[in-house]
Amino acid sequence: MNKKQLSEHIGNMDDRLVQQAEIIPNYAVLRRHKRIRQFLTAVAALVLMVSSFSAGAIAFAHEIIIEVPIEQEKVVLEEIGLTLILPDSWKGRYEVIKDTFVPYNSTMWEFCVKSIYDAQIPIGESDELLYRGTLFYIFQYADYCMSAEEFEQSGIAGIGRYLFATENATYAIMYATDVEFDPENSDHMDEWNAMEQSEKEIQFLIDNILKD
């Protein structure tokens, strides 16, 4: 699927209202001096906990806090605070191309097989279209907060995956649906197929929170 097809999948979505509720805890003043210190300690711990889980208004399920070992192969998408932990076998074999997703004028990332992308092999007799070895795109799917359940009813649910949502954006991954390598090049075909099959091993983190 190219960028034009990707845009067409997004263009027909209906706007939805996003409602948010903010709960502000009320605390009673404790009279006994010996409990004040305990109370302040508990409040401080609560603030740290809430800050860790609510930064960016992220909508996640099954959140697990983990630390990423330095030696693991990873890509950090700083613009959206997302980290991808890639299979170790991908080291030196992929290319990440940044582009602009026109519907929302936002950054999108195309992950490609490096050997195919670097080969610049034309598609047919075209001088402009090239086999890019695209594996998947990560992009802003909507300009509002969408739940995972809502995403399952969307146009790309069968070829894409919900990642996370903030207060005013929803992000997703969409996998390649076209032939992204020269069918006559068996080496490129084998490499693309091997990396495509290992996509299920990729882990996604935001602010060190693991997204299953």
mmCIF file of the C-alpha atoms, coordinates in Angstrom:
data_MODEL
# 
_entry.id   MODEL 
# 
loop_
_atom_site.group_PDB 
_atom_site.id 
_atom_site.type_symbol 
_atom_site.label_atom_id 
_atom_site.label_alt_id 
_atom_site.label_comp_id 
_atom_site.label_asym_id 
_atom_site.label_entity_id 
_atom_site.label_seq_id 
_atom_site.pdbx_PDB_ins_code 
_atom_site.Cartn_x 
_atom_site.Cartn_y 
_atom_site.Cartn_z 
_atom_site.occupancy 
_atom_site.B_iso_or_equiv 
_atom_site.pdbx_formal_charge 
_atom_site.auth_seq_id 
_atom_site.auth_comp_id 
_atom_site.auth_asym_id 
_atom_site.auth_atom_id 
_atom_site.pdbx_PDB_model_num 
ATOM 1   C CA . MET A 1 1   ? 0.000   0.000   0.000   1.00 0.00 ? 1   MET A CA 1 
ATOM 2   C CA . ASN A 1 2   ? 1.470   3.342   -1.045  1.00 0.00 ? 2   ASN A CA 1 
ATOM 3   C CA . LYS A 1 3   ? 0.991   6.767   0.556   1.00 0.00 ? 3   LYS A CA 1 
ATOM 4   C CA . LYS A 1 4   ? -1.907  7.668   -1.743  1.00 0.00 ? 4   LYS A CA 1 
ATOM 5   C CA . GLN A 1 5   ? -3.789  4.494   -0.850  1.00 0.00 ? 5   GLN A CA 1 
ATOM 6   C CA . LEU A 1 6   ? -3.031  5.080   2.803   1.00 0.00 ? 6   LEU A CA 1 
ATOM 7   C CA . SER A 1 7   ? -4.552  8.561   2.627   1.00 0.00 ? 7   SER A CA 1 
ATOM 8   C CA . GLU A 1 8   ? -7.680  7.242   0.922   1.00 0.00 ? 8   GLU A CA 1 
ATOM 9   C CA . HIS A 1 9   ? -8.259  4.780   3.786   1.00 0.00 ? 9   HIS A CA 1 
ATOM 10  C CA . ILE A 1 10  ? -8.291  7.681   6.233   1.00 0.00 ? 10  ILE A CA 1 
ATOM 11  C CA . GLY A 1 11  ? -10.321 10.213  4.255   1.00 0.00 ? 11  GLY A CA 1 
ATOM 12  C CA . ASN A 1 12  ? -13.818 8.838   4.866   1.00 0.00 ? 12  ASN A CA 1 
ATOM 13  C CA . MET A 1 13  ? -13.776 8.728   8.645   1.00 0.00 ? 13  MET A CA 1 
ATOM 14  C CA . ASP A 1 14  ? -16.477 10.538  10.614  1.00 0.00 ? 14  ASP A CA 1 
ATOM 15  C CA . ASP A 1 15  ? -15.539 13.007  13.321  1.00 0.00 ? 15  ASP A CA 1 
ATOM 16  C CA . ARG A 1 16  ? -16.402 11.955  16.830  1.00 0.00 ? 16  ARG A CA 1 
ATOM 17  C CA . LEU A 1 17  ? -16.683 13.816  20.063  1.00 0.00 ? 17  LEU A CA 1 
ATOM 18  C CA . VAL A 1 18  ? -14.069 13.164  22.705  1.00 0.00 ? 18  VAL A CA 1 
ATOM 19  C CA . GLN A 1 19  ? -15.236 13.581  26.286  1.00 0.00 ? 19  GLN A CA 1 
ATOM 20  C CA . GLN A 1 20  ? -12.846 13.724  29.142  1.00 0.00 ? 20  GLN A CA 1 
ATOM 21  C CA . ALA A 1 21  ? -13.472 13.761  32.850  1.00 0.00 ? 21  ALA A CA 1 
ATOM 22  C CA . GLU A 1 22  ? -11.003 15.032  35.346  1.00 0.00 ? 22  GLU A CA 1 
ATOM 23  C CA . ILE A 1 23  ? -11.226 13.741  38.873  1.00 0.00 ? 23  ILE A CA 1 
ATOM 24  C CA . ILE A 1 24  ? -9.745  16.027  41.493  1.00 0.00 ? 24  ILE A CA 1 
ATOM 25  C CA . PRO A 1 25  ? -9.294  14.305  44.839  1.00 0.00 ? 25  PRO A CA 1 
ATOM 26  C CA . ASN A 1 26  ? -10.375 16.150  47.988  1.00 0.00 ? 26  ASN A CA 1 
ATOM 27  C CA . TYR A 1 27  ? -8.358  15.537  51.132  1.00 0.00 ? 27  TYR A CA 1 
ATOM 28  C CA . ALA A 1 28  ? -9.457  16.337  54.668  1.00 0.00 ? 28  ALA A CA 1 
ATOM 29  C CA . VAL A 1 29  ? -7.013  18.096  56.954  1.00 0.00 ? 29  VAL A CA 1 
ATOM 30  C CA . LEU A 1 30  ? -5.572  15.688  59.469  1.00 0.00 ? 30  LEU A CA 1 
ATOM 31  C CA . ARG A 1 31  ? -5.516  17.029  62.992  1.00 0.00 ? 31  ARG A CA 1 
ATOM 32  C CA . ARG A 1 32  ? -3.052  14.746  64.586  1.00 0.00 ? 32  ARG A CA 1 
ATOM 33  C CA . HIS A 1 33  ? 0.525   15.908  64.016  1.00 0.00 ? 33  HIS A CA 1 
ATOM 34  C CA . LYS A 1 34  ? 1.984   12.422  63.988  1.00 0.00 ? 34  LYS A CA 1 
ATOM 35  C CA . ARG A 1 35  ? -0.138  11.538  60.904  1.00 0.00 ? 35  ARG A CA 1 
ATOM 36  C CA . ILE A 1 36  ? 0.721   14.620  58.807  1.00 0.00 ? 36  ILE A CA 1 
ATOM 37  C CA . ARG A 1 37  ? 4.050   13.227  57.714  1.00 0.00 ? 37  ARG A CA 1 
ATOM 38  C CA . GLN A 1 38  ? 2.455   9.917   56.716  1.00 0.00 ? 38  GLN A CA 1 
ATOM 39  C CA . PHE A 1 39  ? -0.255  11.742  54.779  1.00 0.00 ? 39  PHE A CA 1 
ATOM 40  C CA . LEU A 1 40  ? 2.224   13.928  52.854  1.00 0.00 ? 40  LEU A CA 1 
ATOM 41  C CA . THR A 1 41  ? 4.334   10.905  52.023  1.00 0.00 ? 41  THR A CA 1 
ATOM 42  C CA . ALA A 1 42  ? 1.300   9.076   50.625  1.00 0.00 ? 42  ALA A CA 1 
ATOM 43  C CA . VAL A 1 43  ? 0.281   12.121  48.548  1.00 0.00 ? 43  VAL A CA 1 
ATOM 44  C CA . ALA A 1 44  ? 3.783   12.434  47.094  1.00 0.00 ? 44  ALA A CA 1 
ATOM 45  C CA . ALA A 1 45  ? 3.786   8.773   46.109  1.00 0.00 ? 45  ALA A CA 1 
ATOM 46  C CA . LEU A 1 46  ? 0.345   9.134   44.521  1.00 0.00 ? 46  LEU A CA 1 
ATOM 47  C CA . VAL A 1 47  ? 1.414   12.167  42.474  1.00 0.00 ? 47  VAL A CA 1 
ATOM 48  C CA . LEU A 1 48  ? 4.431   10.295  41.126  1.00 0.00 ? 48  LEU A CA 1 
ATOM 49  C CA . MET A 1 49  ? 2.274   7.303   40.232  1.00 0.00 ? 49  MET A CA 1 
ATOM 50  C CA . VAL A 1 50  ? -0.397  9.363   38.456  1.00 0.00 ? 50  VAL A CA 1 
ATOM 51  C CA . SER A 1 51  ? 2.209   11.407  36.577  1.00 0.00 ? 51  SER A CA 1 
ATOM 52  C CA . SER A 1 52  ? 3.867   8.253   35.295  1.00 0.00 ? 52  SER A CA 1 
ATOM 53  C CA . PHE A 1 53  ? 0.658   6.754   33.936  1.00 0.00 ? 53  PHE A CA 1 
ATOM 54  C CA . SER A 1 54  ? -1.197  9.830   32.688  1.00 0.00 ? 54  SER A CA 1 
ATOM 55  C CA . ALA A 1 55  ? 1.519   11.716  30.790  1.00 0.00 ? 55  ALA A CA 1 
ATOM 56  C CA . GLY A 1 56  ? 0.255   12.502  27.300  1.00 0.00 ? 56  GLY A CA 1 
ATOM 57  C CA . ALA A 1 57  ? -3.232  11.177  27.993  1.00 0.00 ? 57  ALA A CA 1 
ATOM 58  C CA . ILE A 1 58  ? -2.182  7.777   26.631  1.00 0.00 ? 58  ILE A CA 1 
ATOM 59  C CA . ALA A 1 59  ? -4.865  5.131   26.187  1.00 0.00 ? 59  ALA A CA 1 
ATOM 60  C CA . PHE A 1 60  ? -3.297  1.706   26.840  1.00 0.00 ? 60  PHE A CA 1 
ATOM 61  C CA . ALA A 1 61  ? -4.478  -1.712  27.956  1.00 0.00 ? 61  ALA A CA 1 
ATOM 62  C CA . HIS A 1 62  ? -2.339  -4.252  29.817  1.00 0.00 ? 62  HIS A CA 1 
ATOM 63  C CA . GLU A 1 63  ? 0.392   -1.752  30.663  1.00 0.00 ? 63  GLU A CA 1 
ATOM 64  C CA . ILE A 1 64  ? 3.669   -3.117  31.971  1.00 0.00 ? 64  ILE A CA 1 
ATOM 65  C CA . ILE A 1 65  ? 6.622   -1.014  33.072  1.00 0.00 ? 65  ILE A CA 1 
ATOM 66  C CA . ILE A 1 66  ? 9.880   -2.346  31.665  1.00 0.00 ? 66  ILE A CA 1 
ATOM 67  C CA . GLU A 1 67  ? 13.402  -1.128  31.044  1.00 0.00 ? 67  GLU A CA 1 
ATOM 68  C CA . VAL A 1 68  ? 14.954  -1.569  27.634  1.00 0.00 ? 68  VAL A CA 1 
ATOM 69  C CA . PRO A 1 69  ? 18.507  -2.983  27.723  1.00 0.00 ? 69  PRO A CA 1 
ATOM 70  C CA . ILE A 1 70  ? 20.900  -0.720  25.840  1.00 0.00 ? 70  ILE A CA 1 
ATOM 71  C CA . GLU A 1 71  ? 22.058  -3.539  23.567  1.00 0.00 ? 71  GLU A CA 1 
ATOM 72  C CA . GLN A 1 72  ? 18.568  -4.223  22.165  1.00 0.00 ? 72  GLN A CA 1 
ATOM 73  C CA . GLU A 1 73  ? 17.829  -3.069  18.632  1.00 0.00 ? 73  GLU A CA 1 
ATOM 74  C CA . LYS A 1 74  ? 15.394  -0.165  18.917  1.00 0.00 ? 74  LYS A CA 1 
ATOM 75  C CA . VAL A 1 75  ? 14.046  2.853   17.072  1.00 0.00 ? 75  VAL A CA 1 
ATOM 76  C CA . VAL A 1 76  ? 12.828  5.936   18.948  1.00 0.00 ? 76  VAL A CA 1 
ATOM 77  C CA . LEU A 1 77  ? 10.165  8.102   17.280  1.00 0.00 ? 77  LEU A CA 1 
ATOM 78  C CA . GLU A 1 78  ? 10.703  11.224  19.375  1.00 0.00 ? 78  GLU A CA 1 
ATOM 79  C CA . GLU A 1 79  ? 7.859   13.219  17.829  1.00 0.00 ? 79  GLU A CA 1 
ATOM 80  C CA . ILE A 1 80  ? 5.258   10.904  19.359  1.00 0.00 ? 80  ILE A CA 1 
ATOM 81  C CA . GLY A 1 81  ? 7.290   9.412   22.204  1.00 0.00 ? 81  GLY A CA 1 
ATOM 82  C CA . LEU A 1 82  ? 7.136   5.887   20.802  1.00 0.00 ? 82  LEU A CA 1 
ATOM 83  C CA . THR A 1 83  ? 9.947   3.317   20.945  1.00 0.00 ? 83  THR A CA 1 
ATOM 84  C CA . LEU A 1 84  ? 10.029  0.152   18.866  1.00 0.00 ? 84  LEU A CA 1 
ATOM 85  C CA . ILE A 1 85  ? 12.109  -2.766  20.148  1.00 0.00 ? 85  ILE A CA 1 
ATOM 86  C CA . LEU A 1 86  ? 12.976  -4.707  17.018  1.00 0.00 ? 86  LEU A CA 1 
ATOM 87  C CA . PRO A 1 87  ? 14.089  -8.317  16.594  1.00 0.00 ? 87  PRO A CA 1 
ATOM 88  C CA . ASP A 1 88  ? 17.856  -8.646  17.000  1.00 0.00 ? 88  ASP A CA 1 
ATOM 89  C CA . SER A 1 89  ? 17.974  -10.157 13.509  1.00 0.00 ? 89  SER A CA 1 
ATOM 90  C CA . TRP A 1 90  ? 16.918  -6.787  12.058  1.00 0.00 ? 90  TRP A CA 1 
ATOM 91  C CA . LYS A 1 91  ? 20.154  -5.054  13.027  1.00 0.00 ? 91  LYS A CA 1 
ATOM 92  C CA . GLY A 1 92  ? 21.619  -3.319  9.957   1.00 0.00 ? 92  GLY A CA 1 
ATOM 93  C CA . ARG A 1 93  ? 18.875  -4.697  7.702   1.00 0.00 ? 93  ARG A CA 1 
ATOM 94  C CA . TYR A 1 94  ? 16.181  -2.005  7.866   1.00 0.00 ? 94  TYR A CA 1 
ATOM 95  C CA . GLU A 1 95  ? 15.740  1.621   6.846   1.00 0.00 ? 95  GLU A CA 1 
ATOM 96  C CA . VAL A 1 96  ? 13.362  4.164   8.419   1.00 0.00 ? 96  VAL A CA 1 
ATOM 97  C CA . ILE A 1 97  ? 12.115  6.897   6.080   1.00 0.00 ? 97  ILE A CA 1 
ATOM 98  C CA . LYS A 1 98  ? 10.331  9.918   7.532   1.00 0.00 ? 98  LYS A CA 1 
ATOM 99  C CA . ASP A 1 99  ? 7.653   11.568  5.453   1.00 0.00 ? 99  ASP A CA 1 
ATOM 100 C CA . THR A 1 100 ? 4.584   13.774  5.891   1.00 0.00 ? 100 THR A CA 1 
ATOM 101 C CA . PHE A 1 101 ? 1.113   12.274  6.143   1.00 0.00 ? 101 PHE A CA 1 
ATOM 102 C CA . VAL A 1 102 ? -0.872  14.879  4.220   1.00 0.00 ? 102 VAL A CA 1 
ATOM 103 C CA . PRO A 1 103 ? -4.372  14.492  5.779   1.00 0.00 ? 103 PRO A CA 1 
ATOM 104 C CA . TYR A 1 104 ? -3.083  15.711  9.167   1.00 0.00 ? 104 TYR A CA 1 
ATOM 105 C CA . ASN A 1 105 ? 0.225   17.301  8.115   1.00 0.00 ? 105 ASN A CA 1 
ATOM 106 C CA . SER A 1 106 ? 1.887   14.981  10.602  1.00 0.00 ? 106 SER A CA 1 
ATOM 107 C CA . THR A 1 107 ? 5.048   12.890  10.505  1.00 0.00 ? 107 THR A CA 1 
ATOM 108 C CA . MET A 1 108 ? 4.815   9.310   9.311   1.00 0.00 ? 108 MET A CA 1 
ATOM 109 C CA . TRP A 1 109 ? 7.499   6.630   9.362   1.00 0.00 ? 109 TRP A CA 1 
ATOM 110 C CA . GLU A 1 110 ? 8.034   3.964   6.701   1.00 0.00 ? 110 GLU A CA 1 
ATOM 111 C CA . PHE A 1 111 ? 10.057  0.907   7.756   1.00 0.00 ? 111 PHE A CA 1 
ATOM 112 C CA . CYS A 1 112 ? 11.732  -0.792  4.786   1.00 0.00 ? 112 CYS A CA 1 
ATOM 113 C CA . VAL A 1 113 ? 14.112  -3.666  4.070   1.00 0.00 ? 113 VAL A CA 1 
ATOM 114 C CA . LYS A 1 114 ? 17.384  -1.781  3.585   1.00 0.00 ? 114 LYS A CA 1 
ATOM 115 C CA . SER A 1 115 ? 18.818  -3.924  0.790   1.00 0.00 ? 115 SER A CA 1 
ATOM 116 C CA . ILE A 1 116 ? 15.652  -3.510  -1.300  1.00 0.00 ? 116 ILE A CA 1 
ATOM 117 C CA . TYR A 1 117 ? 15.335  0.210   -0.616  1.00 0.00 ? 117 TYR A CA 1 
ATOM 118 C CA . ASP A 1 118 ? 18.985  0.862   -1.441  1.00 0.00 ? 118 ASP A CA 1 
ATOM 119 C CA . ALA A 1 119 ? 18.832  -1.159  -4.678  1.00 0.00 ? 119 ALA A CA 1 
ATOM 120 C CA . GLN A 1 120 ? 16.419  1.380   -6.242  1.00 0.00 ? 120 GLN A CA 1 
ATOM 121 C CA . ILE A 1 121 ? 14.957  -1.219  -8.619  1.00 0.00 ? 121 ILE A CA 1 
ATOM 122 C CA . PRO A 1 122 ? 12.256  0.253   -10.912 1.00 0.00 ? 122 PRO A CA 1 
ATOM 123 C CA . ILE A 1 123 ? 8.782   -1.267  -10.998 1.00 0.00 ? 123 ILE A CA 1 
ATOM 124 C CA . GLY A 1 124 ? 8.242   -2.367  -14.571 1.00 0.00 ? 124 GLY A CA 1 
ATOM 125 C CA . GLU A 1 125 ? 9.241   0.303   -17.043 1.00 0.00 ? 125 GLU A CA 1 
ATOM 126 C CA . SER A 1 126 ? 8.477   3.175   -14.682 1.00 0.00 ? 126 SER A CA 1 
ATOM 127 C CA . ASP A 1 127 ? 11.156  5.782   -14.069 1.00 0.00 ? 127 ASP A CA 1 
ATOM 128 C CA . GLU A 1 128 ? 9.505   7.012   -10.876 1.00 0.00 ? 128 GLU A CA 1 
ATOM 129 C CA . LEU A 1 129 ? 8.114   3.989   -9.020  1.00 0.00 ? 129 LEU A CA 1 
ATOM 130 C CA . LEU A 1 130 ? 10.671  1.833   -7.243  1.00 0.00 ? 130 LEU A CA 1 
ATOM 131 C CA . TYR A 1 131 ? 10.507  -1.281  -5.101  1.00 0.00 ? 131 TYR A CA 1 
ATOM 132 C CA . ARG A 1 132 ? 10.968  0.111   -1.594  1.00 0.00 ? 132 ARG A CA 1 
ATOM 133 C CA . GLY A 1 133 ? 10.889  -3.052  0.499   1.00 0.00 ? 133 GLY A CA 1 
ATOM 134 C CA . THR A 1 134 ? 8.206   -1.491  2.717   1.00 0.00 ? 134 THR A CA 1 
ATOM 135 C CA . LEU A 1 135 ? 7.287   -3.564  5.770   1.00 0.00 ? 135 LEU A CA 1 
ATOM 136 C CA . PHE A 1 136 ? 4.916   -1.156  7.535   1.00 0.00 ? 136 PHE A CA 1 
ATOM 137 C CA . TYR A 1 137 ? 3.996   2.467   8.219   1.00 0.00 ? 137 TYR A CA 1 
ATOM 138 C CA . ILE A 1 138 ? 3.469   4.184   11.573  1.00 0.00 ? 138 ILE A CA 1 
ATOM 139 C CA . PHE A 1 139 ? 1.274   7.247   11.289  1.00 0.00 ? 139 PHE A CA 1 
ATOM 140 C CA . GLN A 1 140 ? -1.457  9.409   12.813  1.00 0.00 ? 140 GLN A CA 1 
ATOM 141 C CA . TYR A 1 141 ? -4.693  7.652   11.955  1.00 0.00 ? 141 TYR A CA 1 
ATOM 142 C CA . ALA A 1 142 ? -7.159  10.191  13.364  1.00 0.00 ? 142 ALA A CA 1 
ATOM 143 C CA . ASP A 1 143 ? -7.176  13.703  14.810  1.00 0.00 ? 143 ASP A CA 1 
ATOM 144 C CA . TYR A 1 144 ? -9.088  12.661  17.919  1.00 0.00 ? 144 TYR A CA 1 
ATOM 145 C CA . CYS A 1 145 ? -8.801  10.084  20.679  1.00 0.00 ? 145 CYS A CA 1 
ATOM 146 C CA . MET A 1 146 ? -10.028 6.729   19.413  1.00 0.00 ? 146 MET A CA 1 
ATOM 147 C CA . SER A 1 147 ? -10.335 3.617   21.549  1.00 0.00 ? 147 SER A CA 1 
ATOM 148 C CA . ALA A 1 148 ? -9.018  0.227   20.453  1.00 0.00 ? 148 ALA A CA 1 
ATOM 149 C CA . GLU A 1 149 ? -12.616 -0.958  20.119  1.00 0.00 ? 149 GLU A CA 1 
ATOM 150 C CA . GLU A 1 150 ? -13.468 1.946   17.809  1.00 0.00 ? 150 GLU A CA 1 
ATOM 151 C CA . PHE A 1 151 ? -10.376 1.218   15.742  1.00 0.00 ? 151 PHE A CA 1 
ATOM 152 C CA . GLU A 1 152 ? -11.564 -2.354  15.202  1.00 0.00 ? 152 GLU A CA 1 
ATOM 153 C CA . GLN A 1 153 ? -14.541 -0.900  13.325  1.00 0.00 ? 153 GLN A CA 1 
ATOM 154 C CA . SER A 1 154 ? -12.327 1.257   11.098  1.00 0.00 ? 154 SER A CA 1 
ATOM 155 C CA . GLY A 1 155 ? -11.293 0.818   7.489   1.00 0.00 ? 155 GLY A CA 1 
ATOM 156 C CA . ILE A 1 156 ? -7.790  -0.564  8.078   1.00 0.00 ? 156 ILE A CA 1 
ATOM 157 C CA . ALA A 1 157 ? -8.427  -2.860  11.040  1.00 0.00 ? 157 ALA A CA 1 
ATOM 158 C CA . GLY A 1 158 ? -7.726  -5.901  8.876   1.00 0.00 ? 158 GLY A CA 1 
ATOM 159 C CA . ILE A 1 159 ? -4.324  -4.656  7.689   1.00 0.00 ? 159 ILE A CA 1 
ATOM 160 C CA . GLY A 1 160 ? -3.397  -2.346  10.547  1.00 0.00 ? 160 GLY A CA 1 
ATOM 161 C CA . ARG A 1 161 ? -3.058  -2.282  14.299  1.00 0.00 ? 161 ARG A CA 1 
ATOM 162 C CA . TYR A 1 162 ? -4.048  0.233   16.966  1.00 0.00 ? 162 TYR A CA 1 
ATOM 163 C CA . LEU A 1 163 ? -1.035  1.565   18.870  1.00 0.00 ? 163 LEU A CA 1 
ATOM 164 C CA . PHE A 1 164 ? -2.185  4.301   21.247  1.00 0.00 ? 164 PHE A CA 1 
ATOM 165 C CA . ALA A 1 165 ? -4.146  7.539   21.506  1.00 0.00 ? 165 ALA A CA 1 
ATOM 166 C CA . THR A 1 166 ? -3.570  10.950  23.045  1.00 0.00 ? 166 THR A CA 1 
ATOM 167 C CA . GLU A 1 167 ? -6.139  13.660  23.758  1.00 0.00 ? 167 GLU A CA 1 
ATOM 168 C CA . ASN A 1 168 ? -6.239  14.788  20.130  1.00 0.00 ? 168 ASN A CA 1 
ATOM 169 C CA . ALA A 1 169 ? -4.681  12.029  18.025  1.00 0.00 ? 169 ALA A CA 1 
ATOM 170 C CA . THR A 1 170 ? -4.746  8.285   17.406  1.00 0.00 ? 170 THR A CA 1 
ATOM 171 C CA . TYR A 1 171 ? -1.707  6.405   16.121  1.00 0.00 ? 171 TYR A CA 1 
ATOM 172 C CA . ALA A 1 172 ? -1.611  3.133   14.242  1.00 0.00 ? 172 ALA A CA 1 
ATOM 173 C CA . ILE A 1 173 ? 0.665   0.790   12.334  1.00 0.00 ? 173 ILE A CA 1 
ATOM 174 C CA . MET A 1 174 ? -0.336  -0.381  8.859   1.00 0.00 ? 174 MET A CA 1 
ATOM 175 C CA . TYR A 1 175 ? 1.374   -3.311  7.185   1.00 0.00 ? 175 TYR A CA 1 
ATOM 176 C CA . ALA A 1 176 ? 2.342   -3.473  3.515   1.00 0.00 ? 176 ALA A CA 1 
ATOM 177 C CA . THR A 1 177 ? -0.283  -5.027  1.252   1.00 0.00 ? 177 THR A CA 1 
ATOM 178 C CA . ASP A 1 178 ? 1.456   -4.872  -2.138  1.00 0.00 ? 178 ASP A CA 1 
ATOM 179 C CA . VAL A 1 179 ? 4.519   -6.684  -3.478  1.00 0.00 ? 179 VAL A CA 1 
ATOM 180 C CA . GLU A 1 180 ? 7.389   -4.585  -2.133  1.00 0.00 ? 180 GLU A CA 1 
ATOM 181 C CA . PHE A 1 181 ? 10.287  -6.366  -3.846  1.00 0.00 ? 181 PHE A CA 1 
ATOM 182 C CA . ASP A 1 182 ? 11.268  -7.438  -7.336  1.00 0.00 ? 182 ASP A CA 1 
ATOM 183 C CA . PRO A 1 183 ? 9.703   -10.915 -7.751  1.00 0.00 ? 183 PRO A CA 1 
ATOM 184 C CA . GLU A 1 184 ? 12.618  -11.896 -9.977  1.00 0.00 ? 184 GLU A CA 1 
ATOM 185 C CA . ASN A 1 185 ? 15.143  -11.205 -7.217  1.00 0.00 ? 185 ASN A CA 1 
ATOM 186 C CA . SER A 1 186 ? 15.082  -14.283 -4.979  1.00 0.00 ? 186 SER A CA 1 
ATOM 187 C CA . ASP A 1 187 ? 17.504  -12.799 -2.428  1.00 0.00 ? 187 ASP A CA 1 
ATOM 188 C CA . HIS A 1 188 ? 15.305  -9.750  -1.898  1.00 0.00 ? 188 HIS A CA 1 
ATOM 189 C CA . MET A 1 189 ? 12.195  -11.917 -1.778  1.00 0.00 ? 189 MET A CA 1 
ATOM 190 C CA . ASP A 1 190 ? 13.667  -14.188 0.884   1.00 0.00 ? 190 ASP A CA 1 
ATOM 191 C CA . GLU A 1 191 ? 14.884  -11.276 3.024   1.00 0.00 ? 191 GLU A CA 1 
ATOM 192 C CA . TRP A 1 192 ? 11.577  -9.401  2.849   1.00 0.00 ? 192 TRP A CA 1 
ATOM 193 C CA . ASN A 1 193 ? 9.606   -12.541 3.720   1.00 0.00 ? 193 ASN A CA 1 
ATOM 194 C CA . ALA A 1 194 ? 11.875  -13.338 6.680   1.00 0.00 ? 194 ALA A CA 1 
ATOM 195 C CA . MET A 1 195 ? 11.605  -9.828  8.139   1.00 0.00 ? 195 MET A CA 1 
ATOM 196 C CA . GLU A 1 196 ? 7.870   -9.652  7.485   1.00 0.00 ? 196 GLU A CA 1 
ATOM 197 C CA . GLN A 1 197 ? 7.338   -12.912 9.379   1.00 0.00 ? 197 GLN A CA 1 
ATOM 198 C CA . SER A 1 198 ? 9.306   -11.594 12.382  1.00 0.00 ? 198 SER A CA 1 
ATOM 199 C CA . GLU A 1 199 ? 7.189   -8.404  12.689  1.00 0.00 ? 199 GLU A CA 1 
ATOM 200 C CA . LYS A 1 200 ? 5.164   -10.128 15.411  1.00 0.00 ? 200 LYS A CA 1 
ATOM 201 C CA . GLU A 1 201 ? 8.256   -9.977  17.658  1.00 0.00 ? 201 GLU A CA 1 
ATOM 202 C CA . ILE A 1 202 ? 8.298   -6.156  17.678  1.00 0.00 ? 202 ILE A CA 1 
ATOM 203 C CA . GLN A 1 203 ? 7.457   -4.532  21.015  1.00 0.00 ? 203 GLN A CA 1 
ATOM 204 C CA . PHE A 1 204 ? 6.068   -1.010  21.395  1.00 0.00 ? 204 PHE A CA 1 
ATOM 205 C CA . LEU A 1 205 ? 6.809   1.283   24.317  1.00 0.00 ? 205 LEU A CA 1 
ATOM 206 C CA . ILE A 1 206 ? 5.840   4.820   25.221  1.00 0.00 ? 206 ILE A CA 1 
ATOM 207 C CA . ASP A 1 207 ? 7.406   6.482   28.253  1.00 0.00 ? 207 ASP A CA 1 
ATOM 208 C CA . ASN A 1 208 ? 8.755   3.026   29.167  1.00 0.00 ? 208 ASN A CA 1 
ATOM 209 C CA . ILE A 1 209 ? 5.269   1.487   29.227  1.00 0.00 ? 209 ILE A CA 1 
ATOM 210 C CA . LEU A 1 210 ? 4.982   -1.732  27.246  1.00 0.00 ? 210 LEU A CA 1 
ATOM 211 C CA . LYS A 1 211 ? 2.095   -2.037  24.777  1.00 0.00 ? 211 LYS A CA 1 
ATOM 212 C CA . ASP A 1 212 ? 1.232   -5.694  24.193  1.00 0.00 ? 212 ASP A CA 1 
# 
